[in-house]
Amino acid sequence: MGQDIKLTASDNFQLGAYRADPTSAPKGAVVVIQEIFGVNHHIRSVCDRLAGEGYVAIAPSIFDRTSPGFQSGYTPDEIAEARKFVANPDWAAMLRDTQAAIDAVKGVGPVGIIGFCLGGSVAFVAATRLTGLKAAIGYYGGAVVRFADETPKVPTQLHFGEKDAGIPLTDVETVKAKRPDVEVFIYPGAQHGFHCDERPSYDKASSEIAWPRSMAFFAKHLTK
């Protein structure tokens, strides 16, 4: 359904991206921000799914500055390798690349952003700092708590797993306390990565609640 394209960031860096377009006139566009595993099969399938929902979906390869074209699966070895990318993340660069994706689709209509894992944190920061967005959704973003003093400029929704080994519920409660303006949902029994049906931590029941909730949020806020 989609195609690989190139984006140009504000510092003239060129990065890859995956774009999927709906078969009919789009309702708007959604920027999809990857996990630490690159714009892999799962992120591409999320874009395809969003296109099926009527949105132009675009996923920028935000690791292209350090490892062009990086994609990974979910074995323990692959997870260990992918974690190296976020030992010292360059937030400013990731946001530049995210802004490039927003700018590439803003002519389509209202633009939302959705991110998973690292991308969930990027989506939250994008909501507070970037331009051109109408709504933001983050799934299990572990760094959101670090940025929770920043105020999103657009309606924002966050999703966390109750049993996420990397995101303590105390962090989620801190986010809720600091950001009463943000919708925060906790999924009982769900682990990190619960939405990804290619990971051992996939939780079908939680995913089937979270995704329609996300689509309803976009339907409400991505209006022309």
C-alpha positions in Angstrom: 0.0 0.0 0.0 2.8 2.4 0.8 6.1 3.6 -0.6 9.5 4.7 0.5 10.2 8.4 0.1 12.8 11.0 1.1 12.2 14.0 3.5 14.4 17.0 4.0 14.8 18.5 7.5 15.3 22.1 8.3 19.1 21.6 8.5 19.0 20.1 5.0 19.6 16.5 6.2 17.8 14.0 4.0 16.1 11.1 5.7 14.0 8.2 4.6 10.3 7.7 5.3 7.5 5.3 4.6 4.2 6.8 3.3 0.9 5.1 2.8 -2.1 6.8 1.2 -5.8 6.0 1.5 -7.7 4.9 -1.6 -10.2 7.7 -1.3 -9.9 11.4 -0.4 -8.0 11.6 2.8 -9.5 12.9 6.1 -6.1 14.3 7.1 -2.7 12.9 7.8 -0.9 11.1 10.7 2.8 11.1 11.4 3.9 7.8 12.8 7.0 7.7 15.0 8.8 4.5 15.3 9.9 2.4 18.2 13.6 1.8 18.7 13.4 -0.8 16.0 13.3 1.6 13.1 10.6 2.0 10.4 10.2 -1.8 10.4 7.4 -4.1 9.3 5.3 -3.3 12.3 5.5 0.5 11.8 4.8 0.1 8.1 1.8 -2.0 9.0 0.6 0.8 11.4 0.9 3.2 8.5 -1.1 0.9 6.2 -3.7 0.5 8.9 -4.0 4.3 9.2 -4.4 4.6 5.4 -7.2 2.1 5.7 -8.8 4.5 8.3 -8.7 7.3 5.7 -5.5 9.1 6.6 -2.3 9.7 4.8 0.3 8.1 7.1 4.0 8.9 7.1 6.7 7.4 9.3 10.1 9.2 9.2 13.2 7.2 9.8 14.5 9.1 12.8 17.6 6.9 13.2 18.9 7.8 9.7 21.3 10.3 11.1 23.2 7.5 12.9 22.3 4.4 11.0 20.6 4.9 7.7 17.8 2.5 6.9 18.0 0.7 10.2 15.3 -1.9 10.8 15.1 -4.5 13.5 13.0 -7.4 14.8 12.3 -8.3 18.4 14.7 -11.1 19.4 16.6 -10.5 22.6 19.8 -9.8 20.6 18.0 -7.4 18.3 16.5 -5.6 21.3 19.9 -5.2 22.9 21.3 -3.8 19.6 18.4 -1.4 19.1 18.7 0.0 22.7 22.1 1.4 21.7 20.4 4.0 19.7 18.7 5.5 22.7 21.6 5.5 25.1 22.0 9.2 24.4 19.1 10.3 22.1 19.4 13.5 20.1 16.0 15.0 20.9 16.6 18.1 18.8 17.5 16.1 15.7 14.6 13.7 16.1 12.2 16.6 16.4 13.7 18.3 13.3 13.0 15.0 11.4 9.5 14.8 12.9 8.8 18.4 11.8 9.9 17.5 8.3 7.3 14.7 8.2 4.6 17.0 9.5 5.5 19.6 6.8 5.5 17.0 4.1 1.8 16.1 4.7 0.3 19.3 6.0 -1.2 20.2 2.6 -3.4 17.1 2.9 -5.4 18.5 5.8 -5.2 18.4 9.6 -2.2 16.5 10.9 -2.0 14.2 13.9 1.0 12.3 15.4 1.1 8.9 16.9 4.2 7.2 18.4 5.2 4.0 20.1 7.9 3.3 22.7 10.6 5.9 21.9 8.1 7.4 19.4 5.5 7.8 22.2 7.9 10.1 23.9 8.7 11.9 20.7 5.0 12.4 20.0 4.5 14.0 23.4 7.4 16.4 22.9 6.2 17.2 19.4 2.9 18.2 20.9 4.7 20.7 23.2 7.2 22.1 20.7 6.4 21.6 17.1 4.1 23.3 14.7 1.4 22.1 12.4 -0.2 19.4 14.6 -3.9 19.1 15.6 -3.6 16.1 18.0 -1.0 13.8 19.5 -1.1 10.2 20.8 1.8 8.4 22.6 2.0 4.7 23.4 4.3 3.6 26.3 6.7 6.5 26.0 9.2 6.1 28.8 10.6 9.6 28.6 7.3 11.4 28.8 7.8 11.9 32.5 11.0 13.8 31.9 9.1 16.3 29.7 5.9 16.4 31.7 6.4 20.0 32.8 6.0 21.1 29.2 2.4 21.9 28.1 1.1 20.3 24.9 -0.2 22.8 22.4 -2.7 20.3 21.0 -5.1 17.7 22.5 -2.9 14.8 23.7 -3.6 11.2 24.6 -1.2 8.7 26.3 -1.4 4.9 26.7 0.6 2.9 29.2 0.7 -0.8 30.2 0.2 -1.5 33.9 2.9 -4.2 33.9 5.5 -2.2 31.8 8.8 -3.2 33.3 10.5 0.0 31.9 7.8 2.6 32.9 6.9 2.5 36.6 3.3 3.3 37.4 4.8 6.1 39.7 6.0 7.8 36.5 2.6 7.5 34.9 1.0 9.0 38.1 3.5 11.8 37.9 2.5 12.5 34.3 -1.2 12.5 35.3 -0.6 14.8 38.2 1.5 17.3 36.1 -0.6 17.1 33.0 -4.3 17.0 33.9 -4.9 18.4 30.4 -3.8 15.1 28.9 -5.9 11.9 28.5 -3.9 9.1 30.2 -5.0 5.4 30.0 -3.5 2.5 31.8 -4.2 -1.0 30.5 -4.4 -3.7 33.3 -1.9 -6.5 32.9 -0.4 -5.0 29.7 3.4 -4.9 29.3 5.6 -2.6 27.2 4.9 -2.9 23.5 1.4 -4.3 24.1 0.1 -2.9 20.8 2.7 -4.6 18.6 1.4 -7.9 17.4 4.9 -9.0 16.4 6.3 -8.8 20.0 5.9 -11.4 22.7 4.4 -8.7 24.9 1.5 -8.2 22.5 -1.8 -7.9 24.5 -4.7 -8.4 22.1 -7.4 -7.3 24.5 -5.6 -4.1 25.5 -4.7 -3.3 21.9 -8.3 -3.7 20.8 -9.4 -1.1 23.3 -6.5 1.3 22.7 -6.6 1.5 18.9 -10.3 2.4 18.6 -9.8 4.9 21.4 -7.0 6.4 19.4 -9.0 6.5 16.2 -11.9 8.2 18.0 -9.5 10.8 19.3 -8.2 11.5 15.8 -11.7 11.6 14.4 -12.6 14.2 17.0 -9.6 16.5 16.6 -8.4 16.0 13.0 -11.2 18.0 11.5 -10.9 20.4 8.6 
